[in-house]
Amino acid sequence: MSVPDTHPGQPRKAAMAAWIGSALEYYDFFIYGSAAALVFPEVFFDESDPATATLLSLATFGVAYAARPVGALFLGHFGDRVGRKKIMVFTLILMGISTFLIGCLPTRDQVGTLAPVLLVLCRVLQGLSAAGEQASANSMTLEHAPPRRRGFFTSFTLSGTQGGQLLATLVFIPIAALPEEQLMSWGWRVPFWMSVAVAVVGHVIRRKLDETPAFEQQAATEGVVKLPLAVLLREHWADVLRVIGGALVASVSTIFTVWALSYATSDAVGMDKSSMLWVGALANLVALGAIPLWATLSDRIGRRPVFLVGAAGSAVTMFLYLWAISTGSYPLTLLLGIVAFGVVYSAANGVWPSFYGEMFSTRVRLSGMAIGTQIGFAVAGFAVTFAARIAGPDGDDWSAVALFTAALCVPPVVAALSARETAKVPTELLGERAAGHSAQPAKVAA
């Protein structure tokens, strides 16, 4: 099946739509992470037991990741049946609404235990939205991209993720610097309310985007698959397992963004909240430049070697970063934070959108990416909670957390070593060898 050329300008429009949507999604997602580490233990949980309150607050961060696999099943199914564009618009609206509502929630002092229940509900809605966002955006950009630049164009989804994380950190820096009473009463709500503006801009951009030529060609010739999940598990089960294993590398991001921030600002280390937020901001700023560079390199030398550098390198550099925090040296923490997250982790982060997407055929690409990544991301989300547990009663056993993070980098390395190299494979042939599609066509719906 030959895929028709995409309309002029559509690759750039798709990349921009993916960028701004992911920026919103992860602005919303990571302002929650900052709030969960710095504010929510006091606002939504029992102040009489600070350690337990912090643990419960970090657990709500992981709740969204638990909801992601459920959202991936539904959004992946409909994305492979009705198209990438409709799912991208839906996820944007859902994330914007759920994030705004978090900023409106009553506190524990106002409504008691209902407050954390409402918080978890909104967090679940965030997770359902995120389940379809990256998979639909990655599928859209990959299928619009020129064949030899798929790595570069799909990397805009993750550049958007870093941009959203950077924006979330920059917004929280002045918020965290507010007097304690103002921070805990109204200050923390402002970043959640601000998400509405980005949601409106993203919605306008995405509504003007064309559906991908690959999906339109699939629908017009063979038709869309009736049950994408059944075809996916029958023909691509090994690649789904690879994506699940590879997605565990996201644990580096959650440990860096949430647990390390909580640890650095705890009584055990005592670093300033605003100063530590600047570590994340500068690391994400560097990542904005590093991600497209790593992705462009993967278009030339292949996805596997670049992803391996990111996964294996992160196991080492995250150990160094947590050690730097334990020393209490801010310059050392800043330097190693930028190296670990801004440079090394960006190698895996920048290439996985193309690496994972190229494992699947057009018929089940969105389902394969959504389900595989979201199961892996669910583990990554709760990595923060596990880290809080294994850090000991005082929360200062950084070496145990570093070893735990390194262990979570092993499955991504194994997944990459066992995967096919797909950087030079024509778009219309992606996933066909694994599926054996030419020999056994799947049931489709016209």
C-alpha positions as CSV (number, residue, x, y, z in Angstrom):
1,M,0.0,0.0,0.0
2,S,1.5,3.3,-1.1
3,V,0.8,6.3,1.1
4,P,0.1,9.5,-0.8
5,D,2.2,12.6,-0.1
6,T,1.0,14.8,2.7
7,H,-0.3,18.2,1.9
8,P,2.3,21.0,1.8
9,G,3.0,22.4,5.2
10,Q,1.1,19.7,7.1
11,P,4.2,18.1,8.7
12,R,5.0,21.4,10.3
13,K,1.4,22.0,11.3
14,A,1.2,18.5,12.8
15,A,4.4,19.1,14.7
16,M,3.1,22.4,16.1
17,A,-0.2,20.8,17.0
18,A,1.6,18.0,18.8
19,W,4.0,20.5,20.5
20,I,1.3,22.8,22.0
21,G,-1.0,20.0,23.0
22,S,1.8,18.1,24.8
23,A,2.9,21.4,26.3
24,L,-0.6,21.9,27.8
25,E,-0.9,18.2,28.9
26,Y,2.4,18.2,30.7
27,Y,2.1,21.8,32.0
28,D,-1.1,20.5,33.7
29,F,0.5,17.2,34.7
30,F,3.7,18.7,36.2
31,I,2.1,21.6,38.1
32,Y,0.3,18.8,39.8
33,G,3.7,17.1,40.5
34,S,5.1,20.3,42.0
35,A,2.0,20.9,44.1
36,A,2.0,17.3,45.3
37,A,5.6,17.7,46.5
38,L,5.3,21.2,48.0
39,V,1.7,22.1,48.8
40,F,-0.9,19.2,48.8
41,P,0.4,17.4,51.9
42,E,-0.7,20.4,54.0
43,V,-3.8,21.4,52.0
44,F,-5.5,18.1,51.4
45,F,-4.0,15.7,53.9
46,D,-3.6,15.4,57.7
47,E,-1.0,17.9,58.9
48,S,-0.5,16.0,62.2
49,D,1.6,13.3,60.4
50,P,3.7,15.1,57.8
51,A,5.5,12.0,56.6
52,T,2.3,10.1,55.9
53,A,0.7,13.2,54.3
54,T,3.6,13.5,51.9
55,L,3.4,9.8,51.0
56,L,-0.3,10.1,50.3
57,S,0.1,13.3,48.3
58,L,2.8,11.6,46.1
59,A,0.5,8.6,45.7
60,T,-2.2,10.8,44.2
61,F,0.4,11.8,41.6
62,G,0.7,8.1,40.7
63,V,-3.1,7.7,40.5
64,A,-3.3,9.3,37.1
65,Y,-0.7,6.8,35.8
66,A,-2.9,4.0,37.1
67,A,-5.8,5.5,35.1
68,R,-3.7,5.7,31.9
69,P,-3.9,2.1,30.8
70,V,-7.7,2.2,31.0
71,G,-7.8,5.4,29.0
72,A,-5.3,3.9,26.5
73,L,-7.7,0.9,25.8
74,F,-10.6,3.2,24.9
75,L,-8.7,6.1,23.2
76,G,-6.4,3.8,21.3
77,H,-9.4,1.8,20.0
78,F,-11.3,4.9,18.8
79,G,-8.1,6.6,17.5
80,D,-7.5,3.7,15.1
81,R,-11.1,3.7,14.1
82,V,-12.1,7.4,13.8
83,G,-8.7,9.0,13.3
84,R,-5.9,10.8,15.1
85,K,-7.3,14.3,14.9
86,K,-10.5,13.7,16.9
87,I,-8.7,12.0,19.7
88,M,-6.2,14.9,19.9
89,V,-9.0,17.5,20.2
90,F,-10.8,15.4,22.8
91,T,-7.8,14.9,25.1
92,L,-6.9,18.5,25.0
93,I,-10.4,19.6,26.2
94,L,-10.5,16.9,28.9
95,M,-7.1,17.9,30.3
96,G,-8.0,21.6,30.4
97,I,-11.2,21.0,32.2
98,S,-9.9,18.6,34.8
99,T,-6.9,20.8,35.6
100,F,-9.0,23.9,36.0
101,L,-11.3,22.0,38.4
102,I,-8.3,21.1,40.6
103,G,-7.7,24.8,41.1
104,C,-11.3,25.2,42.3
105,L,-11.3,22.3,44.8
106,P,-12.1,22.9,48.5
107,T,-9.4,22.0,51.1
108,R,-9.5,19.4,53.8
109,D,-10.2,22.1,56.4
110,Q,-13.3,23.1,54.4
111,V,-14.9,19.7,53.6
112,G,-12.9,17.1,55.4
113,T,-12.1,13.8,53.7
114,L,-14.2,14.8,50.6
115,A,-11.3,17.1,49.6
116,P,-8.7,14.3,48.8
117,V,-11.5,12.2,47.1
118,L,-12.3,15.1,44.7
119,L,-8.6,15.6,44.1
120,V,-8.1,12.0,43.1
121,L,-11.2,12.1,40.8
122,C,-9.7,15.1,39.0
123,R,-6.3,13.4,38.8
124,V,-8.0,10.3,37.2
125,L,-9.5,12.5,34.5
126,Q,-6.0,14.0,33.9
127,G,-4.6,10.4,33.5
128,L,-7.4,9.4,31.1
129,S,-6.6,12.4,29.0
130,A,-2.8,11.9,29.0
131,A,-3.4,8.3,27.9
132,G,-4.4,9.3,24.4
133,E,-2.5,12.6,24.1
134,Q,1.0,11.4,23.3
135,A,0.0,8.4,21.3
136,S,-2.4,10.4,19.0
137,A,0.1,13.3,18.7
138,N,3.0,10.9,17.9
139,S,0.9,9.0,15.3
140,M,-0.2,12.2,13.7
141,T,3.3,13.6,13.4
142,L,4.9,10.3,12.3
143,E,2.3,9.8,9.5
144,H,2.6,13.3,8.3
145,A,6.4,13.4,8.4
146,P,8.8,12.9,5.4
147,P,10.1,9.3,5.6
148,R,13.7,10.2,6.4
149,R,12.8,12.9,9.0
150,R,10.3,11.0,11.1
151,G,12.5,11.1,14.2
152,F,12.9,14.9,14.0
153,F,9.2,15.6,13.4
154,T,7.9,13.2,16.1
155,S,10.3,14.6,18.6
156,F,8.1,17.8,18.7
157,T,5.7,15.8,20.9
158,L,8.4,15.4,23.6
159,S,9.7,18.9,23.0
160,G,6.2,20.0,23.9
161,T,6.4,17.8,27.0
162,Q,9.6,19.5,28.1
163,G,8.2,22.9,27.2
164,G,5.1,22.3,29.3
165,Q,7.3,21.0,32.2
166,L,9.4,24.1,31.9
167,L,6.4,26.4,31.9
168,A,5.0,24.6,34.9
169,T,8.2,25.0,36.8
170,L,8.6,28.7,35.9
171,V,5.0,29.4,36.9
172,F,5.6,27.6,40.3
173,I,8.8,29.5,41.1
174,P,7.1,32.8,42.1
175,I,4.2,30.9,43.6
176,A,6.5,28.9,45.8
177,A,8.2,32.2,46.9
178,L,4.9,33.5,48.3
179,P,4.4,33.9,52.0
180,E,3.3,30.5,53.5
181,E,-0.2,31.7,54.3
182,Q,-0.8,33.1,50.7
183,L,0.7,30.0,49.1
184,M,-1.5,27.6,51.0
185,S,-4.7,29.6,50.7
186,W,-4.9,30.9,47.1
187,G,-1.4,30.9,45.5
188,W,-1.2,27.3,44.6
189,R,-4.5,27.5,42.7
190,V,-3.3,30.1,40.1
191,P,-1.2,27.8,37.9
192,F,-4.1,25.4,37.6
193,W,-6.5,28.2,36.5
194,M,-3.9,29.4,33.9
195,S,-4.2,26.2,31.9
196,V,-7.4,27.5,30.3
197,A,-5.5,30.0,28.1
198,V,-3.2,27.3,26.6
199,A,-6.1,24.9,26.1
200,V,-7.9,27.5,23.9
201,V,-4.9,28.1,21.7
202,G,-4.2,24.4,21.3
203,H,-7.8,23.7,20.4
204,V,-7.8,26.3,17.6
205,I,-4.6,24.8,16.1
206,R,-5.7,21.2,16.3
207,R,-9.1,21.8,14.7
208,K,-7.4,23.2,11.6
209,L,-5.2,20.1,11.2
210,D,-5.8,17.6,8.4
211,E,-6.1,13.9,9.1
212,T,-3.0,11.9,8.2
213,P,-2.6,10.6,4.6
214,A,-1.7,7.1,6.0
215,F,-4.9,6.8,8.0
216,E,-7.1,8.2,5.1
217,Q,-5.4,5.7,2.7
218,Q,-6.0,2.8,5.2
219,A,-9.7,3.8,5.6
220,A,-10.2,4.2,1.9
221,T,-8.6,1.0,0.7
222,E,-8.6,-1.8,3.3
223,G,-10.9,0.0,5.8
224,V,-10.3,0.5,9.5
225,V,-9.9,-2.5,11.8
226,K,-13.1,-3.4,13.7
227,L,-11.2,-4.5,16.9
228,P,-7.7,-2.9,16.9
229,L,-6.9,-4.4,20.3
230,A,-7.5,-8.0,19.0
231,V,-5.3,-7.4,15.9
232,L,-2.6,-5.7,18.1
233,L,-2.3,-8.5,20.5
234,R,-2.4,-11.2,17.8
235,E,0.2,-9.6,15.4
236,H,2.2,-7.1,17.5
237,W,2.3,-8.6,21.0
238,A,6.1,-8.7,21.1
239,D,6.3,-5.1,20.2
240,V,3.7,-4.1,22.8
241,L,5.9,-5.8,25.4
242,R,9.0,-3.9,24.1
243,V,7.1,-0.6,24.3
244,I,6.0,-1.4,27.9
245,G,9.6,-2.2,28.9
246,G,10.9,0.9,27.0
247,A,8.4,3.2,28.7
248,L,9.8,2.4,32.1
249,V,12.5,4.9,31.3
250,A,9.9,7.6,32.2
251,S,10.7,6.7,35.8
252,V,13.8,8.9,35.4
253,S,11.5,11.9,34.7
254,T,9.1,11.3,37.6
255,I,11.9,10.6,40.1
256,F,13.7,13.8,39.0
257,T,10.7,16.0,38.9
258,V,8.8,14.9,42.0
259,W,10.8,12.7,44.5
260,A,14.1,14.6,44.1
261,L,12.4,17.9,44.6
262,S,10.7,16.6,47.7
263,Y,14.0,15.2,49.0
264,A,16.1,18.3,48.3
265,T,13.6,20.6,50.0
266,S,13.1,18.3,53.0
267,D,14.6,18.9,56.5
268,A,17.2,16.2,55.6
269,V,18.8,18.5,53.0
270,G,17.2,21.9,53.4
271,M,17.6,23.4,50.0
272,D,15.4,26.3,49.0
273,K,12.2,25.5,47.1
274,S,12.6,28.2,44.5
275,S,16.3,27.3,43.9
276,M,15.4,23.7,43.3
277,L,12.6,24.6,40.9
278,W,15.2,26.5,38.9
279,V,17.2,23.2,38.5
280,G,14.2,21.7,36.8
281,A,13.6,24.8,34.7
282,L,17.1,25.0,33.4
283,A,17.3,21.2,32.8
284,N,14.1,21.4,30.8
285,L,15.4,24.4,28.9
286,V,18.5,22.4,27.8
287,A,16.2,19.5,26.9
288,L,14.3,21.7,24.5
289,G,17.4,22.0,22.4
290,A,18.8,18.5,23.1
291,I,15.6,16.5,22.1
292,P,15.5,17.5,18.4
293,L,19.2,17.1,18.1
294,W,19.1,13.6,19.4
295,A,16.1,12.8,17.2
296,T,17.9,14.2,14.1
297,L,20.9,12.0,15.0
298,S,18.5,9.0,15.1
299,D,17.3,9.8,11.6
300,R,21.0,9.3,10.5
301,I,22.3,6.5,12.6
302,G,19.1,4.7,13.8
303,R,16.7,4.8,16.8
304,R,18.3,1.9,18.8
305,P,21.8,3.4,19.5
306,V,20.4,6.8,20.5
307,F,17.7,5.3,22.8
308,L,20.3,3.0,24.4
309,V,22.5,6.0,25.2
310,G,19.6,7.7,27.0
311,A,18.4,4.6,28.9
312,A,21.8,3.3,30.1
313,G,23.2,6.8,30.6
314,S,20.3,7.8,32.8
315,A,21.0,5.0,35.2
316,V,24.4,6.5,35.9
317,T,23.7,10.2,35.8
318,M,20.6,10.0,38.0
319,F,22.8,8.3,40.7
320,L,25.2,11.2,40.4
321,Y,22.3,13.7,40.6
322,L,20.8,12.3,43.8
323,W,24.3,12.1,45.3
324,A,24.8,15.8,44.5
325,I,21.6,16.7,46.3
326,S,22.7,14.7,49.4
327,T,25.9,16.8,49.6
328,G,23.8,20.0,49.9
329,S,25.9,21.6,47.2
330,Y,23.6,23.7,45.0
331,P,26.1,24.3,42.1
332,L,26.8,20.6,41.9
333,T,23.2,19.7,42.0
334,L,22.4,22.3,39.3
335,L,25.2,21.0,37.0
336,L,24.4,17.3,37.4
337,G,20.6,18.0,37.1
338,I,21.2,19.6,33.7
339,V,23.5,16.8,32.5
340,A,21.2,14.0,33.8
341,F,17.8,15.3,32.7
342,G,18.6,18.0,30.1
343,V,21.1,16.0,28.1
344,V,21.3,12.3,28.8
345,Y,17.7,11.5,29.5
346,S,16.7,13.6,26.4
347,A,18.4,10.9,24.2
348,A,15.7,8.4,25.1
349,N,13.0,10.9,25.5
350,G,13.5,12.5,22.1
351,V,13.7,9.2,20.1
352,W,11.0,7.1,21.7
353,P,8.1,8.7,19.8
354,S,9.5,7.5,16.4
355,F,11.1,4.3,17.9
356,Y,7.8,3.0,19.3
357,G,5.5,4.3,16.6
358,E,7.6,2.6,13.9
359,M,7.1,-0.8,15.5
360,F,3.4,-0.8,14.4
361,S,1.4,-0.6,11.2
362,T,-1.1,2.2,10.5
363,R,-4.0,0.0,11.4
364,V,-3.1,-0.3,15.0
365,R,-0.4,2.3,15.6
366,L,-2.3,4.5,18.0
367,S,-3.5,1.5,20.0
368,G,-0.1,0.0,20.2
369,M,1.6,3.2,21.3
370,A,-1.2,4.1,23.8
371,I,-1.4,0.7,25.5
372,G,2.3,0.0,25.5
373,T,3.4,3.4,26.8
374,Q,0.6,3.8,29.3
375,I,1.2,0.5,31.1
376,G,4.9,1.4,31.3
377,F,4.1,4.9,32.4
378,A,1.8,3.6,35.1
379,V,4.8,1.9,36.7
380,A,6.8,5.1,36.3
381,G,4.1,7.2,38.0
382,F,4.1,5.0,41.1
383,A,7.9,5.0,41.1
384,V,7.6,8.2,43.1
385,T,5.6,6.5,45.8
386,F,7.9,3.5,45.9
387,A,10.9,5.9,46.1
388,A,9.3,7.6,49.1
389,R,8.9,4.2,50.8
390,I,12.4,2.9,50.2
391,A,14.0,6.2,51.2
392,G,13.4,5.1,54.8
393,P,11.4,6.7,57.6
394,D,13.4,9.9,57.4
395,G,13.2,10.0,53.6
396,D,16.9,10.5,53.2
397,D,18.2,7.2,51.8
398,W,19.0,8.6,48.4
399,S,21.3,5.7,47.4
400,A,18.4,3.2,47.6
401,V,16.3,5.4,45.4
402,A,19.2,5.8,42.9
403,L,19.6,2.0,42.7
404,F,15.9,1.6,42.3
405,T,15.9,4.1,39.4
406,A,18.8,2.3,37.8
407,A,17.0,-1.0,38.0
408,L,14.0,0.6,36.2
409,C,16.4,1.5,33.3
410,V,17.3,-2.1,32.7
411,P,14.0,-3.1,30.9
412,P,14.3,-0.2,28.4
413,V,17.8,-1.3,27.5
414,V,16.7,-4.9,27.0
415,A,13.7,-3.7,24.9
416,A,15.9,-1.6,22.6
417,L,18.5,-4.4,22.1
418,S,15.7,-6.8,21.0
419,A,13.9,-4.3,18.7
420,R,14.3,-4.0,15.0
421,E,15.9,-0.9,13.5
422,T,13.3,1.0,11.6
423,A,14.7,4.5,10.9
424,K,15.1,3.7,7.1
425,V,12.0,1.7,6.6
426,P,9.4,3.4,4.3
427,T,6.3,4.7,6.2
428,E,3.9,2.4,4.4
429,L,5.9,-0.7,5.3
430,L,6.3,0.0,9.0
431,G,5.1,-2.9,11.2
432,E,4.3,-5.2,8.2
433,R,7.1,-7.6,8.8
434,A,6.2,-8.1,12.5
435,A,2.5,-8.4,11.7
436,G,2.8,-10.6,8.6
437,H,0.0,-8.4,7.2
438,S,0.5,-9.4,3.6
439,A,0.0,-13.1,4.5
440,Q,-3.0,-12.7,6.8
441,P,-5.2,-9.7,6.4
442,A,-7.2,-8.6,9.4
443,K,-11.0,-8.1,9.6
444,V,-11.8,-4.5,8.8
445,A,-14.8,-2.2,8.6
446,A,-15.4,-0.1,5.6
